[in-house]
Amino acid sequence: MAYTESYAPPRLPQELTDHIIDHLYDDSASLRSCALVCHSWLPPSRYHLFAKVSLKATSAQAEPSYLVERCKRLHRTLVESPEIICNIRELEICEGSPLHHPHPDVQGSTTWVTTERSLTGLFKILTHVRRFDFSATSALYWTLLPPTFQKALCTLLSSPSLTYVRIHSWVFPNSAALSSLLSHCKNLKAFGISSTAVLTDNHTDSQLPPDQVNTNNDATISVTEHQEISLDVLTLDFVTFSYLEYWLLSNNSLVNIRSLRELRVANFYDASVVDKLLQAVGGSLEHFHLKPGIWDVYPFNLSRNSGLRSIRLTLDNPEKALPWAIALLSTMSATTNPYLESVGLEFYSDPKKIDGWSELDALFIQPELSGLKQVEIGLFAIPTHADFKRVQDEMDGVVAREIVRWYRLGIKSQKSSRQLTPRISRYEAF
């Protein structure tokens, strides 16, 4: 009787399979296919497929009903398969849609987030989120949010895994309301606040104790006990906040910036407040990105920030662009800033309207900046244009050091929001 030996195809070690799937982290179609191959391929595929959940409409899916259905489907999936929950490490939510243009007198848009129950359900079960981004296409008023929504949001913020929070286009009645919201965070390390207003403390809400926040005229919700939040990264992007100095630097402040490593500021109203922040942070600051906007040149003294490794300036006023760059860089030296390695300058103006490039070039070849390893200069012009070439010729000193990278601004990948030109680069996990 003939004997036929059964054949088993060779199998790759699971570690190798996981490594291969890791390389497909941004290829959703391939990851879905991998998830269907066999049971052992399912967990590593899900790890990347569900890494980021974005409930944000594009122009092609502008109807709120599209997001509502996605939200319901996700909630249902997680309830039926709770093992997926640990894979969701980033949550992005946007209220409204790109095609939503409310009347300017209407206070905010509540098109779906405050009325969809499955969203509050998600807030309560997402226990492994590390990054949380909540934005709106029009002002989202904290005092108009239902108490049930506020409580669910606070549940999400209290997750021990959460280290990064960004809010965009919010309006808080006072600094106490913002503090009360953030006080739920247990391990927050990075906070970004963009196109947001924190109104002045000139009404009865500001008299509430720090463990309460006003939700409407008749109700308050309790929050966690005061726990200091020590930030590594802070972004202030087009923020209206009259009491920011007190909120960050007072003795009983919820937020501690004394060990801040990265500070990004754009279009803030008061340069002196930023100067006090820089002074308070001192030598712990490693990265500083500034877009002064309409400010006159301010005498920041970055020699106090001895730990700086990189500095980036985004300038869109042709008359003040080079004076800003020269004034800021002139306060630094190899002695006071021994770790400085990188300088980035972005000039969002027609180069022909900017004069004085040779003075900037002379600064880069001085011994004070001899430790630089990289200089990046972005110009709002095509690299083959005569004005682009002229700037390069006038900056021949730093070019000779072979540390400069020139690039064109204004291409699609560098388009910015209406409020900020250009967009401050996003905080990445450290």
Secondary structure as UniProt FT lines:
FT   HELIX           14..22
FT   TURN            23..26
FT   HELIX           28..35
FT   TURN            36..37
FT   HELIX           39..41
FT   HELIX           42..49
FT   STRAND          52..55
FT   HELIX           59..61
FT   HELIX           64..80
FT   HELIX           82..87
FT   STRAND          90..95
FT   TURN            98..99
FT   TURN            104..105
FT   TURN            113..115
FT   HELIX           117..125
FT   STRAND          131..141
FT   HELIX           142..144
FT   HELIX           147..157
FT   TURN            160..161
FT   STRAND          164..172
FT   HELIX           175..182
FT   TURN            183..184
FT   STRAND          190..194
FT   STRAND          197..198
FT   HELIX           204..207
FT   TURN            210..211
FT   STRAND          212..214
FT   STRAND          220..222
FT   STRAND          229..230
FT   STRAND          233..237
FT   STRAND          240..241
FT   TURN            242..243
FT   HELIX           244..249
FT   TURN            251..252
FT   STRAND          255..256
FT   TURN            258..259
FT   STRAND          262..266
FT   HELIX           271..281
FT   HELIX           282..284
FT   STRAND          287..291
FT   TURN            293..294
FT   HELIX           302..304
FT   TURN            306..307
FT   STRAND          310..315
FT   TURN            318..320
FT   HELIX           321..329
FT   TURN            330..331
FT   TURN            334..336
FT   TURN            338..339
FT   STRAND          342..347
FT   HELIX           351..353
FT   HELIX           357..364
FT   HELIX           367..369
FT   TURN            370..371
FT   STRAND          374..379
FT   TURN            383..384
FT   HELIX           386..394
FT   HELIX           396..400
FT   TURN            401..402
FT   STRAND          404..408
FT   HELIX           412..414
//
